[in-house]
Amino acid sequence: MRKKINLFYLIIVFISLSTSALAKESFYLLPKDADIALKAIIDSIDQSKKSIKITIYNFTHKKIAKSLKKAAARGVKVEIIFDERTTKQQKKISLIYYLAKYKNITTYRLKGKISKNKKYHGIMHLKTALFDHNKVLFGSANWSNSAFSRNYELIYITKDYAISKKFNKYFEEMKKNSKQFK
């Protein structure tokens, strides 16, 4: 009887550890997993209590923007770094103009590093988000309708402490090289 009880507890512990490991990381392939990936992003925004730090090249997805607006209204500090050229080229559709006007949302423009021949600048091409300093999202997908409906993209979400810490440090470095957008 004692062996059965120990085996039962061992199985329960194993299931608990497996479940928490699954909850720690998620991987989505778009457009196949678009609906559940979008839900994961919005849930991460909705569950954030203190801060959301985003780097994004192109941002035109209205549902995500509305969720960020609601988070900011709850008192969550939202910071977004966009590529400088994207904001100029897509003034009519980029949601930087929509989000920049709200309290608790600060947007920045970042110009890429200058080329060796001094003729071109690189771009801020990251697509990442850090939620409450403990959950990181990254991948190839911009937060655009195309990324969720037509493009072949990936999104990975993790609660890995080392990745969160490294991303936060890099975000702060990029922010120092950015210009606040108003």
C-alpha positions as CSV (number, residue, x, y, z in Angstrom):
1,M,0.0,0.0,0.0
2,R,2.8,2.4,0.9
3,K,4.5,1.8,-2.5
4,K,1.2,2.7,-4.3
5,I,0.9,5.9,-2.3
6,N,4.5,6.9,-3.1
7,L,4.0,6.1,-6.7
8,F,0.8,8.1,-6.7
9,Y,2.6,11.2,-5.2
10,L,5.4,10.7,-7.7
11,I,2.9,10.8,-10.6
12,I,1.2,13.9,-9.2
13,V,4.6,15.7,-8.8
14,F,5.6,14.7,-12.3
15,I,2.3,16.0,-13.8
16,S,2.6,19.3,-11.8
17,L,6.1,19.9,-13.0
18,S,5.2,19.1,-16.6
19,T,2.2,21.4,-16.4
20,S,4.3,24.3,-15.0
21,A,7.0,23.7,-17.6
22,L,4.3,23.9,-20.4
23,A,3.0,27.1,-18.9
24,K,6.5,28.6,-18.9
25,E,7.0,28.5,-22.6
26,S,4.8,28.7,-25.7
27,F,5.6,28.6,-29.4
28,Y,3.3,29.7,-32.2
29,L,3.6,29.4,-36.0
30,L,1.6,31.9,-37.9
31,P,-0.7,32.1,-39.7
32,K,-1.7,28.6,-38.6
33,D,-1.7,29.5,-34.8
34,A,-2.8,33.1,-35.3
35,D,-5.8,33.0,-33.1
36,I,-4.2,31.4,-30.1
37,A,-1.0,33.5,-30.6
38,L,-3.1,36.7,-30.6
39,K,-4.9,35.5,-27.5
40,A,-1.6,34.8,-25.8
41,I,-0.4,38.3,-26.5
42,I,-3.6,40.0,-25.4
43,D,-3.7,37.8,-22.3
44,S,-0.1,38.8,-21.5
45,I,-1.0,42.4,-21.8
46,D,-4.2,42.0,-19.8
47,Q,-2.4,40.2,-17.0
48,S,0.4,42.7,-16.7
49,K,0.3,44.7,-13.5
50,K,3.4,47.1,-13.6
51,S,5.1,47.4,-17.0
52,I,5.2,46.4,-20.6
53,K,8.3,47.1,-22.7
54,I,7.9,46.6,-26.5
55,T,10.3,46.8,-29.5
56,I,8.5,46.5,-32.8
57,Y,9.3,47.4,-36.4
58,N,5.7,47.7,-37.6
59,F,2.6,47.9,-35.5
60,T,-0.9,48.1,-37.1
61,H,-2.9,45.5,-35.2
62,K,-5.9,47.4,-33.6
63,K,-6.9,44.7,-31.1
64,I,-3.4,44.7,-29.6
65,A,-3.3,48.5,-29.5
66,K,-6.7,48.6,-27.7
67,S,-5.4,46.1,-25.1
68,L,-2.3,48.2,-24.5
69,K,-4.6,51.3,-24.1
70,K,-6.6,49.5,-21.5
71,A,-3.5,48.3,-19.7
72,A,-2.2,51.9,-19.5
73,A,-5.6,53.0,-18.2
74,R,-5.1,50.5,-15.4
75,G,-1.8,52.1,-14.5
76,V,0.5,49.8,-16.3
77,K,3.6,51.7,-17.6
78,V,3.8,50.9,-21.4
79,E,7.0,51.8,-23.3
80,I,7.3,51.1,-27.0
81,I,10.4,51.5,-29.2
82,F,9.6,51.8,-33.0
83,D,12.0,52.0,-35.9
84,E,12.4,55.7,-36.9
85,R,11.7,55.2,-40.6
86,T,8.7,53.0,-40.1
87,T,6.9,55.7,-38.2
88,K,7.6,58.2,-40.9
89,Q,6.7,55.9,-43.8
90,Q,3.5,54.7,-42.3
91,K,2.1,57.7,-40.6
92,K,-1.4,57.0,-41.6
93,I,-1.5,53.4,-40.4
94,S,1.1,53.0,-37.7
95,L,-0.4,52.9,-34.3
96,I,2.4,54.9,-32.8
97,Y,0.3,58.0,-33.4
98,Y,-2.8,56.4,-31.8
99,L,-0.9,55.1,-28.7
100,A,1.5,58.1,-28.1
101,K,-1.3,60.3,-26.9
102,Y,-2.3,58.2,-23.9
103,K,-1.2,58.5,-20.3
104,N,1.2,55.8,-19.2
105,I,2.3,55.1,-22.8
106,T,5.6,56.4,-23.9
107,T,6.8,55.8,-27.4
108,Y,10.3,56.2,-28.8
109,R,11.9,56.2,-32.3
110,L,15.2,54.5,-32.8
111,K,17.5,55.0,-35.7
112,G,19.8,52.1,-36.6
113,K,23.5,52.2,-36.5
114,I,25.3,54.0,-39.3
115,S,27.0,51.9,-42.0
116,K,30.8,51.9,-42.5
117,N,30.5,54.1,-45.6
118,K,28.3,56.6,-43.6
119,K,25.5,56.5,-46.2
120,Y,22.9,54.2,-44.6
121,H,21.4,53.5,-41.2
122,G,20.3,50.1,-40.0
123,I,16.8,49.5,-38.7
124,M,15.3,48.7,-35.4
125,H,13.9,45.3,-36.5
126,L,13.2,43.6,-33.2
127,K,9.8,42.2,-32.4
128,T,9.8,41.7,-28.7
129,A,7.8,42.4,-25.5
130,L,8.6,42.1,-21.8
131,F,5.7,41.8,-19.5
132,D,6.3,42.7,-15.8
133,H,10.0,42.0,-16.1
134,N,9.3,38.2,-16.1
135,K,7.7,37.1,-19.4
136,V,9.3,37.7,-22.7
137,L,7.8,37.4,-26.2
138,F,9.9,37.4,-29.3
139,G,9.9,36.2,-32.9
140,S,9.6,37.3,-36.4
141,A,6.1,38.7,-36.4
142,N,5.3,42.4,-36.4
143,W,2.1,43.3,-34.6
144,S,0.3,43.7,-37.9
145,N,-2.8,42.2,-39.5
146,S,-0.5,40.7,-42.3
147,A,1.6,38.9,-39.7
148,F,-1.5,37.2,-38.2
149,S,-3.3,36.5,-41.4
150,R,-1.0,36.0,-44.4
151,N,2.7,35.9,-43.4
152,Y,4.7,32.9,-42.2
153,E,5.9,34.0,-38.8
154,L,6.8,32.7,-35.4
155,I,6.2,33.9,-31.9
156,Y,7.9,32.4,-28.8
157,I,6.9,33.3,-25.2
158,T,8.9,32.3,-22.2
159,K,9.2,33.1,-18.5
160,D,13.0,32.4,-18.5
161,Y,14.6,34.7,-15.9
162,A,17.9,35.1,-17.7
163,I,16.2,36.0,-21.0
164,S,14.0,38.5,-19.2
165,K,16.9,40.1,-17.5
166,K,19.0,40.3,-20.7
167,F,16.1,41.7,-22.7
168,N,15.3,44.4,-20.1
169,K,19.0,45.5,-20.1
170,Y,19.0,45.7,-23.9
171,F,15.7,47.6,-24.0
172,E,17.1,50.2,-21.6
173,E,20.2,50.6,-23.8
174,M,18.1,51.1,-26.9
175,K,15.9,53.6,-25.0
176,K,19.0,55.7,-24.2
177,N,19.7,55.9,-28.0
178,S,16.1,56.6,-28.9
179,K,14.2,59.9,-29.2
180,Q,10.9,60.1,-27.4
181,F,8.0,60.5,-29.8
182,K,5.2,62.9,-29.1
